[in-house]
Amino acid sequence: LCAADSIIVPMQCEYFSLEGLSALTDTIKQIKENINEKLKIEGILRTMFDGRARLATEVSDDLIEHFKDKIYKTIIPRNIKLAEAPSYGKPALYYDKSCLGTKAYLALAGEFLNNQEKSNCN
């Protein structure tokens, strides 16, 4: 964090993750004040998301309300193929390029690059 310009925060939409995010934002504030004034949250990525769980949706809504434009539109779903890929020693893209999780990460890459292009034009 001391050497980075920005970070992407992966965020599981659960209660304890919110507490961890609060602690992380405090840490970032301290680093900005004392070591690296350029450090910022590039974006918050909702991961392992299960839309069937009401808590996940509530936490996601809270994140959007609090962090607004810092929340990536792309959501990484809870996906067994993403969980299996490391045990086969492969990235998800090589393990199963057609699974929902892989497609979500590809969408995130596109969204990230789009955001970078927009910020470079401003």
Order of alpha helices (4+ residues) and beta strands (2+ residues): beta-alpha-beta-alpha-beta-alpha-alpha-alpha
